[in-house]
Amino acid sequence: MACDIRKYKSMDLGGGDSEMALTAFVGGVKGRSAIQFTIGSTYCAMSEDQLLDLIETIMRRIKHLDGYTATGHEREDINYKA
């Protein structure tokens, strides 16, 4: 089973009118709280562990911590490790 839980319109950055939908679903290993992100017809399904890491990463970005700013240097290893 799956259920849309939120929809976001994209910021207007030169004519983009995309929308992103978040869909709750259950499935796979550690998939009890999984979410699928959908933009147009493309989607990315993430496990509970990935979502917790994403939340932590976004919070670091919001707090402007070193390595998470738009004008800083890209971190050496940005790949998520389970």
N, CA, C and O atoms as a CHARMM CRD file, in Angstrom:
* protein
*
  328
    1    1 MET  N      0.83900  -1.18100   0.00000 PROA 1      0.00000
    2    1 MET  CA     0.00000   0.00000   0.00000 PROA 1      0.00000
    3    1 MET  C      0.87800   1.23600   0.00000 PROA 1      0.00000
    4    1 MET  O      2.01500   1.21000   0.47200 PROA 1      0.00000
    5    2 ALA  N      0.34200   2.30300  -0.52900 PROA 2      0.00000
    6    2 ALA  CA     1.05700   3.57300  -0.57700 PROA 2      0.00000
    7    2 ALA  C      0.04800   4.71100  -0.49800 PROA 2      0.00000
    8    2 ALA  O     -1.10600   4.57300  -0.90500 PROA 2      0.00000
    9    3 CYS  N      0.51300   5.84600   0.04000 PROA 3      0.00000
   10    3 CYS  CA    -0.37700   6.99200   0.20700 PROA 3      0.00000
   11    3 CYS  C      0.44100   8.27400   0.10600 PROA 3      0.00000
   12    3 CYS  O      1.44300   8.42500   0.80400 PROA 3      0.00000
   13    4 ASP  N      0.01700   9.21200  -0.76900 PROA 4      0.00000
   14    4 ASP  CA     0.68200  10.51400  -0.83500 PROA 4      0.00000
   15    4 ASP  C      0.48100  11.23700   0.49200 PROA 4      0.00000
   16    4 ASP  O     -0.62400  11.27500   1.03400 PROA 4      0.00000
   17    5 ILE  N      1.57500  11.81200   1.00900 PROA 5      0.00000
   18    5 ILE  CA     1.48400  12.50900   2.29800 PROA 5      0.00000
   19    5 ILE  C      1.80400  13.99600   2.20600 PROA 5      0.00000
   20    5 ILE  O      1.51200  14.74700   3.13600 PROA 5      0.00000
   21    6 ARG  N      2.40700  14.43400   1.08600 PROA 6      0.00000
   22    6 ARG  CA     2.70900  15.86100   0.93700 PROA 6      0.00000
   23    6 ARG  C      3.06400  16.13600  -0.51700 PROA 6      0.00000
   24    6 ARG  O      3.62700  15.28400  -1.20500 PROA 6      0.00000
   25    7 LYS  N      2.71900  17.36000  -0.98200 PROA 7      0.00000
   26    7 LYS  CA     3.12700  17.82300  -2.30500 PROA 7      0.00000
   27    7 LYS  C      3.71900  19.21400  -2.16000 PROA 7      0.00000
   28    7 LYS  O      3.21100  20.04100  -1.40200 PROA 7      0.00000
   29    8 TYR  N      4.79700  19.46600  -2.89400 PROA 8      0.00000
   30    8 TYR  CA     5.48000  20.75600  -2.87000 PROA 8      0.00000
   31    8 TYR  C      5.61500  21.27500  -4.29600 PROA 8      0.00000
   32    8 TYR  O      5.97600  20.52500  -5.20200 PROA 8      0.00000
   33    9 LYS  N      5.32700  22.55200  -4.49300 PROA 9      0.00000
   34    9 LYS  CA     5.59900  23.19000  -5.77200 PROA 9      0.00000
   35    9 LYS  C      7.03200  23.70000  -5.73900 PROA 9      0.00000
   36    9 LYS  O      7.51600  24.15500  -4.70300 PROA 9      0.00000
   37   10 SER  N      7.70400  23.62000  -6.88400 PROA 10     0.00000
   38   10 SER  CA     9.08300  24.08800  -6.98300 PROA 10     0.00000
   39   10 SER  C      9.13600  25.61200  -6.89700 PROA 10     0.00000
   40   10 SER  O      8.20200  26.30500  -7.30300 PROA 10     0.00000
   41   11 MET  N     10.24700  26.11800  -6.36000 PROA 11     0.00000
   42   11 MET  CA    10.48700  27.55700  -6.40600 PROA 11     0.00000
   43   11 MET  C     10.54800  27.97000  -7.87300 PROA 11     0.00000
   44   11 MET  O     10.97900  27.18200  -8.71400 PROA 11     0.00000
   45   12 ASP  N     10.12700  29.18400  -8.19100 PROA 12     0.00000
   46   12 ASP  CA    10.17500  29.67300  -9.56300 PROA 12     0.00000
   47   12 ASP  C     11.58200  30.17400  -9.86500 PROA 12     0.00000
   48   12 ASP  O     11.95700  31.28400  -9.49000 PROA 12     0.00000
   49   13 LEU  N     12.34200  29.34300 -10.54200 PROA 13     0.00000
   50   13 LEU  CA    13.71900  29.69900 -10.90100 PROA 13     0.00000
   51   13 LEU  C     13.85300  29.66300 -12.42200 PROA 13     0.00000
   52   13 LEU  O     14.56600  28.82300 -12.97200 PROA 13     0.00000
   53   14 GLY  N     13.16800  30.57400 -13.08700 PROA 14     0.00000
   54   14 GLY  CA    13.27700  30.64900 -14.52800 PROA 14     0.00000
   55   14 GLY  C     12.29000  29.78000 -15.27300 PROA 14     0.00000
   56   14 GLY  O     12.62600  29.21000 -16.31200 PROA 14     0.00000
   57   15 GLY  N     11.08700  29.67000 -14.76300 PROA 15     0.00000
   58   15 GLY  CA    10.03900  28.97600 -15.49100 PROA 15     0.00000
   59   15 GLY  C      9.79000  27.54500 -15.06200 PROA 15     0.00000
   60   15 GLY  O      8.95200  26.86900 -15.65900 PROA 15     0.00000
   61   16 GLY  N     10.48800  27.06100 -14.04700 PROA 16     0.00000
   62   16 GLY  CA    10.24300  25.70100 -13.58800 PROA 16     0.00000
   63   16 GLY  C      8.90800  25.59600 -12.88200 PROA 16     0.00000
   64   16 GLY  O      8.63900  26.34400 -11.94200 PROA 16     0.00000
   65   17 ASP  N      8.07600  24.68100 -13.32500 PROA 17     0.00000
   66   17 ASP  CA     6.77600  24.52000 -12.67200 PROA 17     0.00000
   67   17 ASP  C      6.60100  23.09700 -12.14300 PROA 17     0.00000
   68   17 ASP  O      5.48800  22.57500 -12.09100 PROA 17     0.00000
   69   18 SER  N      7.70900  22.48200 -11.75500 PROA 18     0.00000
   70   18 SER  CA     7.67500  21.11200 -11.25000 PROA 18     0.00000
   71   18 SER  C      7.00200  21.04300  -9.89000 PROA 18     0.00000
   72   18 SER  O      6.89000  22.03500  -9.17000 PROA 18     0.00000
   73   19 GLU  N      6.56300  19.85000  -9.56800 PROA 19     0.00000
   74   19 GLU  CA     5.99400  19.56800  -8.26600 PROA 19     0.00000
   75   19 GLU  C      6.64800  18.29300  -7.74400 PROA 19     0.00000
   76   19 GLU  O      6.94100  17.38100  -8.51800 PROA 19     0.00000
   77   20 MET  N      6.87600  18.22700  -6.44100 PROA 20     0.00000
   78   20 MET  CA     7.43200  17.03100  -5.83700 PROA 20     0.00000
   79   20 MET  C      6.40000  16.45900  -4.87500 PROA 20     0.00000
   80   20 MET  O      5.83500  17.17400  -4.04800 PROA 20     0.00000
   81   21 ALA  N      6.16600  15.15900  -4.99800 PROA 21     0.00000
   82   21 ALA  CA     5.22900  14.47300  -4.11200 PROA 21     0.00000
   83   21 ALA  C      5.99700  13.50800  -3.21700 PROA 21     0.00000
   84   21 ALA  O      6.95500  12.87200  -3.65700 PROA 21     0.00000
   85   22 LEU  N      5.57300  13.40400  -1.96300 PROA 22     0.00000
   86   22 LEU  CA     6.10900  12.42300  -1.03100 PROA 22     0.00000
   87   22 LEU  C      5.03400  11.36700  -0.82600 PROA 22     0.00000
   88   22 LEU  O      3.88600  11.68600  -0.51500 PROA 22     0.00000
   89   23 THR  N      5.41600  10.11000  -1.00300 PROA 23     0.00000
   90   23 THR  CA     4.48400   9.00900  -0.86500 PROA 23     0.00000
   91   23 THR  C      4.99500   8.04500   0.19700 PROA 23     0.00000
   92   23 THR  O      6.11300   7.54100   0.09300 PROA 23     0.00000
   93   24 ALA  N      4.18700   7.78800   1.21100 PROA 24     0.00000
   94   24 ALA  CA     4.53400   6.81900   2.24700 PROA 24     0.00000
   95   24 ALA  C      4.23300   5.42400   1.72500 PROA 24     0.00000
   96   24 ALA  O      3.20000   5.18600   1.10000 PROA 24     0.00000
   97   25 PHE  N      5.17100   4.49100   1.99800 PROA 25     0.00000
   98   25 PHE  CA     4.93700   3.10300   1.62300 PROA 25     0.00000
   99   25 PHE  C      5.71300   2.19100   2.55400 PROA 25     0.00000
  100   25 PHE  O      6.59800   2.64000   3.28200 PROA 25     0.00000
  101   26 VAL  N      5.38200   0.92400   2.52800 PROA 26     0.00000
  102   26 VAL  CA     6.07000  -0.08000   3.33500 PROA 26     0.00000
  103   26 VAL  C      6.64900  -1.10200   2.37800 PROA 26     0.00000
  104   26 VAL  O      5.96000  -1.60300   1.49000 PROA 26     0.00000
  105   27 GLY  N      7.93700  -1.40800   2.57300 PROA 27     0.00000
  106   27 GLY  CA     8.52900  -2.42000   1.71000 PROA 27     0.00000
  107   27 GLY  C     10.03100  -2.49100   1.85600 PROA 27     0.00000
  108   27 GLY  O     10.68800  -1.49200   2.15000 PROA 27     0.00000
  109   28 GLY  N     10.56600  -3.67100   1.65100 PROA 28     0.00000
  110   28 GLY  CA    12.00700  -3.85400   1.68300 PROA 28     0.00000
  111   28 GLY  C     12.57500  -3.85000   3.08600 PROA 28     0.00000
  112   28 GLY  O     11.85900  -3.67200   4.07200 PROA 28     0.00000
  113   29 VAL  N     13.88100  -4.05200   3.15000 PROA 29     0.00000
  114   29 VAL  CA    14.59300  -4.03400   4.41800 PROA 29     0.00000
  115   29 VAL  C     14.55500  -2.62200   4.98800 PROA 29     0.00000
  116   29 VAL  O     14.82300  -1.65300   4.27700 PROA 29     0.00000
  117   30 LYS  N     14.22200  -2.50900   6.26400 PROA 30     0.00000
  118   30 LYS  CA    14.11500  -1.21500   6.93800 PROA 30     0.00000
  119   30 LYS  C     13.15400  -0.29400   6.20400 PROA 30     0.00000
  120   30 LYS  O     13.37400   0.91600   6.14600 PROA 30     0.00000
  121   31 GLY  N     12.09700  -0.85500   5.64800 PROA 31     0.00000
  122   31 GLY  CA    11.15500  -0.08700   4.85700 PROA 31     0.00000
  123   31 GLY  C      9.84500   0.22100   5.55300 PROA 31     0.00000
  124   31 GLY  O      8.87200   0.60300   4.90200 PROA 31     0.00000
  125   32 ARG  N      9.80800   0.06100   6.86800 PROA 32     0.00000
  126   32 ARG  CA     8.56600   0.30900   7.59900 PROA 32     0.00000
  127   32 ARG  C      8.10900   1.76100   7.45900 PROA 32     0.00000
  128   32 ARG  O      6.91000   2.03700   7.40100 PROA 32     0.00000
  129   33 SER  N      9.06400   2.68400   7.40600 PROA 33     0.00000
  130   33 SER  CA     8.74700   4.11200   7.29200 PROA 33     0.00000
  131   33 SER  C      9.31600   4.69300   6.00300 PROA 33     0.00000
  132   33 SER  O      9.74100   5.84900   5.98200 PROA 33     0.00000
  133   34 ALA  N      9.33000   3.91500   4.93600 PROA 34     0.00000
  134   34 ALA  CA     9.91200   4.35900   3.67500 PROA 34     0.00000
  135   34 ALA  C      9.08100   5.47200   3.03200 PROA 34     0.00000
  136   34 ALA  O      7.87600   5.59000   3.25500 PROA 34     0.00000
  137   35 ILE  N      9.77200   6.28200   2.22800 PROA 35     0.00000
  138   35 ILE  CA     9.11500   7.36100   1.48700 PROA 35     0.00000
  139   35 ILE  C      9.64600   7.36000   0.06300 PROA 35     0.00000
  140   35 ILE  O     10.83500   7.15100  -0.18000 PROA 35     0.00000
  141   36 GLN  N      8.73900   7.59600  -0.86400 PROA 36     0.00000
  142   36 GLN  CA     9.11500   7.76500  -2.26500 PROA 36     0.00000
  143   36 GLN  C      8.97800   9.24100  -2.60700 PROA 36     0.00000
  144   36 GLN  O      7.93000   9.83900  -2.36000 PROA 36     0.00000
  145   37 PHE  N     10.02900   9.84000  -3.17400 PROA 37     0.00000
  146   37 PHE  CA    10.01300  11.21000  -3.66300 PROA 37     0.00000
  147   37 PHE  C      9.74700  11.13000  -5.16200 PROA 37     0.00000
  148   37 PHE  O     10.45200  10.41400  -5.87200 PROA 37     0.00000
  149   38 THR  N      8.74700  11.84700  -5.65200 PROA 38     0.00000
  150   38 THR  CA     8.41200  11.82100  -7.07200 PROA 38     0.00000
  151   38 THR  C      8.43000  13.23300  -7.63600 PROA 38     0.00000
  152   38 THR  O      7.75500  14.12600  -7.12300 PROA 38     0.00000
  153   39 ILE  N      9.21200  13.42900  -8.70100 PROA 39     0.00000
  154   39 ILE  CA     9.23600  14.68900  -9.44000 PROA 39     0.00000
  155   39 ILE  C      8.92900  14.33700 -10.89000 PROA 39     0.00000
  156   39 ILE  O      9.69800  13.63000 -11.54200 PROA 39     0.00000
  157   40 GLY  N      7.81000  14.83000 -11.38500 PROA 40     0.00000
  158   40 GLY  CA     7.37000  14.44800 -12.72100 PROA 40     0.00000
  159   40 GLY  C      7.07600  12.95800 -12.72700 PROA 40     0.00000
  160   40 GLY  O      6.26500  12.47300 -11.93700 PROA 40     0.00000
  161   41 SER  N      7.73900  12.23400 -13.62200 PROA 41     0.00000
  162   41 SER  CA     7.54700  10.78200 -13.67400 PROA 41     0.00000
  163   41 SER  C      8.76200  10.03100 -13.14300 PROA 41     0.00000
  164   41 SER  O      8.88200   8.82100 -13.33200 PROA 41     0.00000
  165   42 THR  N      9.66700  10.75600 -12.47500 PROA 42     0.00000
  166   42 THR  CA    10.86800  10.15300 -11.91300 PROA 42     0.00000
  167   42 THR  C     10.72300  10.06500 -10.39800 PROA 42     0.00000
  168   42 THR  O     10.25300  11.00200  -9.75200 PROA 42     0.00000
  169   43 TYR  N     11.13000   8.93300  -9.84300 PROA 43     0.00000
  170   43 TYR  CA    11.00500   8.79300  -8.39800 PROA 43     0.00000
  171   43 TYR  C     12.26200   8.18900  -7.78400 PROA 43     0.00000
  172   43 TYR  O     13.08200   7.56700  -8.45900 PROA 43     0.00000
  173   44 CYS  N     12.37800   8.40000  -6.46800 PROA 44     0.00000
  174   44 CYS  CA    13.46200   7.83400  -5.67000 PROA 44     0.00000
  175   44 CYS  C     12.83700   7.32600  -4.37200 PROA 44     0.00000
  176   44 CYS  O     12.25200   8.09700  -3.61200 PROA 44     0.00000
  177   45 ALA  N     12.96600   6.03200  -4.12800 PROA 45     0.00000
  178   45 ALA  CA    12.43400   5.42500  -2.91200 PROA 45     0.00000
  179   45 ALA  C     13.55400   5.31400  -1.89000 PROA 45     0.00000
  180   45 ALA  O     14.64700   4.84400  -2.20700 PROA 45     0.00000
  181   46 MET  N     13.28100   5.74600  -0.66200 PROA 46     0.00000
  182   46 MET  CA    14.30300   5.76200   0.37600 PROA 46     0.00000
  183   46 MET  C     13.84200   4.99600   1.60500 PROA 46     0.00000
  184   46 MET  O     12.67800   5.06400   2.00000 PROA 46     0.00000
  185   47 SER  N     14.78900   4.25700   2.21000 PROA 47     0.00000
  186   47 SER  CA    14.51200   3.50100   3.43000 PROA 47     0.00000
  187   47 SER  C     14.47000   4.43800   4.63400 PROA 47     0.00000
  188   47 SER  O     14.81800   5.61500   4.54300 PROA 47     0.00000
  189   48 GLU  N     14.04000   3.88800   5.75300 PROA 48     0.00000
  190   48 GLU  CA    13.99400   4.65900   6.99800 PROA 48     0.00000
  191   48 GLU  C     15.37500   5.19400   7.37100 PROA 48     0.00000
  192   48 GLU  O     15.49400   6.35700   7.75500 PROA 48     0.00000
  193   49 ASP  N     16.41700   4.37400   7.26600 PROA 49     0.00000
  194   49 ASP  CA    17.77400   4.81600   7.59200 PROA 49     0.00000
  195   49 ASP  C     18.22700   5.94800   6.67400 PROA 49     0.00000
  196   49 ASP  O     18.84300   6.90900   7.13400 PROA 49     0.00000
  197   50 GLN  N     17.92800   5.84400   5.39000 PROA 50     0.00000
  198   50 GLN  CA    18.29100   6.90500   4.44900 PROA 50     0.00000
  199   50 GLN  C     17.55600   8.19700   4.78000 PROA 50     0.00000
  200   50 GLN  O     18.13300   9.28200   4.70000 PROA 50     0.00000
  201   51 LEU  N     16.28800   8.08200   5.15000 PROA 51     0.00000
  202   51 LEU  CA    15.51300   9.27200   5.49400 PROA 51     0.00000
  203   51 LEU  C     16.05800   9.95900   6.73500 PROA 51     0.00000
  204   51 LEU  O     16.11500  11.18800   6.78300 PROA 51     0.00000
  205   52 LEU  N     16.45800   9.19400   7.73500 PROA 52     0.00000
  206   52 LEU  CA    17.04300   9.79600   8.93500 PROA 52     0.00000
  207   52 LEU  C     18.32600  10.52600   8.60100 PROA 52     0.00000
  208   52 LEU  O     18.57800  11.60700   9.13300 PROA 52     0.00000
  209   53 ASP  N     19.14900   9.95000   7.72100 PROA 53     0.00000
  210   53 ASP  CA    20.37000  10.61900   7.28700 PROA 53     0.00000
  211   53 ASP  C     20.04100  11.88100   6.48800 PROA 53     0.00000
  212   53 ASP  O     20.70100  12.90700   6.65300 PROA 53     0.00000
  213   54 LEU  N     19.02600  11.81100   5.62500 PROA 54     0.00000
  214   54 LEU  CA    18.60500  12.97600   4.84300 PROA 54     0.00000
  215   54 LEU  C     18.15000  14.10900   5.75500 PROA 54     0.00000
  216   54 LEU  O     18.51200  15.26500   5.53800 PROA 54     0.00000
  217   55 ILE  N     17.35900  13.78400   6.77200 PROA 55     0.00000
  218   55 ILE  CA    16.89300  14.79700   7.72300 PROA 55     0.00000
  219   55 ILE  C     18.07600  15.45300   8.42100 PROA 55     0.00000
  220   55 ILE  O     18.12300  16.67700   8.54800 PROA 55     0.00000
  221   56 GLU  N     19.03300  14.64300   8.87500 PROA 56     0.00000
  222   56 GLU  CA    20.22600  15.18200   9.54100 PROA 56     0.00000
  223   56 GLU  C     21.01800  16.08200   8.59200 PROA 56     0.00000
  224   56 GLU  O     21.48700  17.14800   8.98900 PROA 56     0.00000
  225   57 THR  N     21.16400  15.65500   7.35500 PROA 57     0.00000
  226   57 THR  CA    21.90300  16.44400   6.36100 PROA 57     0.00000
  227   57 THR  C     21.19800  17.77300   6.09200 PROA 57     0.00000
  228   57 THR  O     21.85000  18.81500   6.02500 PROA 57     0.00000
  229   58 ILE  N     19.88800  17.74600   5.93900 PROA 58     0.00000
  230   58 ILE  CA    19.13500  18.97800   5.69300 PROA 58     0.00000
  231   58 ILE  C     19.23100  19.91400   6.89100 PROA 58     0.00000
  232   58 ILE  O     19.35500  21.12600   6.71700 PROA 58     0.00000
  233   59 MET  N     19.17500  19.37100   8.10400 PROA 59     0.00000
  234   59 MET  CA    19.30700  20.21300   9.29600 PROA 59     0.00000
  235   59 MET  C     20.68800  20.87700   9.34200 PROA 59     0.00000
  236   59 MET  O     20.80200  22.03800   9.73400 PROA 59     0.00000
  237   60 ARG  N     21.72100  20.15900   8.95000 PROA 60     0.00000
  238   60 ARG  CA    23.06700  20.75000   8.91100 PROA 60     0.00000
  239   60 ARG  C     23.12300  21.86200   7.86500 PROA 60     0.00000
  240   60 ARG  O     23.78700  22.87800   8.06900 PROA 60     0.00000
  241   61 ARG  N     22.43000  21.66900   6.75100 PROA 61     0.00000
  242   61 ARG  CA    22.37500  22.69400   5.70500 PROA 61     0.00000
  243   61 ARG  C     21.65700  23.93100   6.22200 PROA 61     0.00000
  244   61 ARG  O     22.13100  25.05000   6.02600 PROA 61     0.00000
  245   62 ILE  N     20.51500  23.74100   6.88200 PROA 62     0.00000
  246   62 ILE  CA    19.73800  24.86100   7.41500 PROA 62     0.00000
  247   62 ILE  C     20.54500  25.63900   8.44900 PROA 62     0.00000
  248   62 ILE  O     20.41600  26.85900   8.54900 PROA 62     0.00000
  249   63 LYS  N     21.37300  24.94000   9.21600 PROA 63     0.00000
  250   63 LYS  CA    22.20300  25.58200  10.23900 PROA 63     0.00000
  251   63 LYS  C     23.49100  26.16400   9.66400 PROA 63     0.00000
  252   63 LYS  O     24.28000  26.75200  10.40400 PROA 63     0.00000
  253   64 HSD  N     23.71600  26.01200   8.36700 PROA 64     0.00000
  254   64 HSD  CA    24.90600  26.53700   7.68600 PROA 64     0.00000
  255   64 HSD  C     26.20400  26.00900   8.28500 PROA 64     0.00000
  256   64 HSD  O     27.17800  26.75000   8.41200 PROA 64     0.00000
  257   65 LEU  N     26.21900  24.74400   8.64800 PROA 65     0.00000
  258   65 LEU  CA    27.43200  24.14700   9.21000 PROA 65     0.00000
  259   65 LEU  C     28.48400  23.97500   8.11900 PROA 65     0.00000
  260   65 LEU  O     28.15200  23.84200   6.94100 PROA 65     0.00000
  261   66 ASP  N     29.75700  23.97800   8.52000 PROA 66     0.00000
  262   66 ASP  CA    30.84700  23.79200   7.56300 PROA 66     0.00000
  263   66 ASP  C     30.62300  22.52200   6.75500 PROA 66     0.00000
  264   66 ASP  O     30.26900  21.47600   7.29800 PROA 66     0.00000
  265   67 GLY  N     30.83400  22.63200   5.45600 PROA 67     0.00000
  266   67 GLY  CA    30.65200  21.50100   4.57300 PROA 67     0.00000
  267   67 GLY  C     29.23400  21.35600   4.04100 PROA 67     0.00000
  268   67 GLY  O     28.95600  20.46000   3.24500 PROA 67     0.00000
  269   68 TYR  N     28.33400  22.24000   4.48000 PROA 68     0.00000
  270   68 TYR  CA    26.93800  22.14400   4.06100 PROA 68     0.00000
  271   68 TYR  C     26.41100  23.45800   3.49100 PROA 68     0.00000
  272   68 TYR  O     25.20100  23.62400   3.33800 PROA 68     0.00000
  273   69 THR  N     27.30600  24.39300   3.17500 PROA 69     0.00000
  274   69 THR  CA    26.88000  25.68000   2.62500 PROA 69     0.00000
  275   69 THR  C     26.98000  25.66200   1.10100 PROA 69     0.00000
  276   69 THR  O     27.70300  24.84800   0.52500 PROA 69     0.00000
  277   70 ALA  N     26.25000  26.56300   0.46000 PROA 70     0.00000
  278   70 ALA  CA    26.22500  26.61700  -1.00600 PROA 70     0.00000
  279   70 ALA  C     27.52900  27.14800  -1.58300 PROA 70     0.00000
  280   70 ALA  O     27.88400  26.82000  -2.71600 PROA 70     0.00000
  281   71 THR  N     28.23800  27.95700  -0.82200 PROA 71     0.00000
  282   71 THR  CA    29.45500  28.56700  -1.34500 PROA 71     0.00000
  283   71 THR  C     30.72700  27.95000  -0.78700 PROA 71     0.00000
  284   71 THR  O     31.82900  28.38600  -1.12000 PROA 71     0.00000
  285   72 GLY  N     30.58500  26.95000   0.04800 PROA 72     0.00000
  286   72 GLY  CA    31.75100  26.29500   0.62200 PROA 72     0.00000
  287   72 GLY  C     32.32700  25.26500  -0.33300 PROA 72     0.00000
  288   72 GLY  O     31.84700  25.09500  -1.45400 PROA 72     0.00000
  289   73 HSD  N     33.33100  24.60500   0.11600 PROA 73     0.00000
  290   73 HSD  CA    33.93100  23.54900  -0.68700 PROA 73     0.00000
  291   73 HSD  C     33.14700  22.26300  -0.50100 PROA 73     0.00000
  292   73 HSD  O     32.70500  21.93800   0.60100 PROA 73     0.00000
  293   74 GLU  N     32.98100  21.53500  -1.60600 PROA 74     0.00000
  294   74 GLU  CA    32.26000  20.27300  -1.51700 PROA 74     0.00000
  295   74 GLU  C     33.02000  19.31300  -0.62200 PROA 74     0.00000
  296   74 GLU  O     34.24900  19.24500  -0.66300 PROA 74     0.00000
  297   75 ARG  N     32.29100  18.58500   0.17200 PROA 75     0.00000
  298   75 ARG  CA    32.90900  17.60200   1.05500 PROA 75     0.00000
  299   75 ARG  C     33.52300  16.48800   0.22400 PROA 75     0.00000
  300   75 ARG  O     33.06200  16.21100  -0.88300 PROA 75     0.00000
  301   76 GLU  N     34.55300  15.85200   0.74900 PROA 76     0.00000
  302   76 GLU  CA    35.26500  14.81900  -0.00300 PROA 76     0.00000
  303   76 GLU  C     34.40000  13.61300  -0.32500 PROA 76     0.00000
  304   76 GLU  O     34.39000  13.16000  -1.47000 PROA 76     0.00000
  305   77 ASP  N     33.68000  13.08200   0.64200 PROA 77     0.00000
  306   77 ASP  CA    32.88000  11.88800   0.40700 PROA 77     0.00000
  307   77 ASP  C     31.43500  12.20200   0.76700 PROA 77     0.00000
  308   77 ASP  O     31.07300  12.25800   1.94200 PROA 77     0.00000
  309   78 ILE  N     30.61900  12.40500  -0.25900 PROA 78     0.00000
  310   78 ILE  CA    29.22900  12.78500  -0.00900 PROA 78     0.00000
  311   78 ILE  C     28.26800  11.60500  -0.17600 PROA 78     0.00000
  312   78 ILE  O     27.05600  11.78400  -0.05500 PROA 78     0.00000
  313   79 ASN  N     28.77100  10.43300  -0.44600 PROA 79     0.00000
  314   79 ASN  CA    27.92000   9.25000  -0.63700 PROA 79     0.00000
  315   79 ASN  C     27.43400   8.70700   0.69800 PROA 79     0.00000
  316   79 ASN  O     28.20600   8.58800   1.65000 PROA 79     0.00000
  317   80 TYR  N     26.14800   8.37900   0.75900 PROA 80     0.00000
  318   80 TYR  CA    25.56400   7.78600   1.95500 PROA 80     0.00000
  319   80 TYR  C     26.08700   6.36500   2.11500 PROA 80     0.00000
  320   80 TYR  O     26.16200   5.60500   1.14900 PROA 80     0.00000
  321   81 LYS  N     26.44100   6.02300   3.32900 PROA 81     0.00000
  322   81 LYS  CA    26.89900   4.65700   3.63900 PROA 81     0.00000
  323   81 LYS  C     25.94400   4.05600   4.65100 PROA 81     0.00000
  324   81 LYS  O     25.75900   4.59800   5.74000 PROA 81     0.00000
  325   82 ALA  N     25.35000   2.95600   4.29500 PROA 82     0.00000
  326   82 ALA  CA    24.37700   2.29200   5.18000 PROA 82     0.00000
  327   82 ALA  C     25.04600   1.76100   6.42000 PROA 82     0.00000
  328   82 ALA  O     24.38400   1.17400   7.27500 PROA 82     0.00000
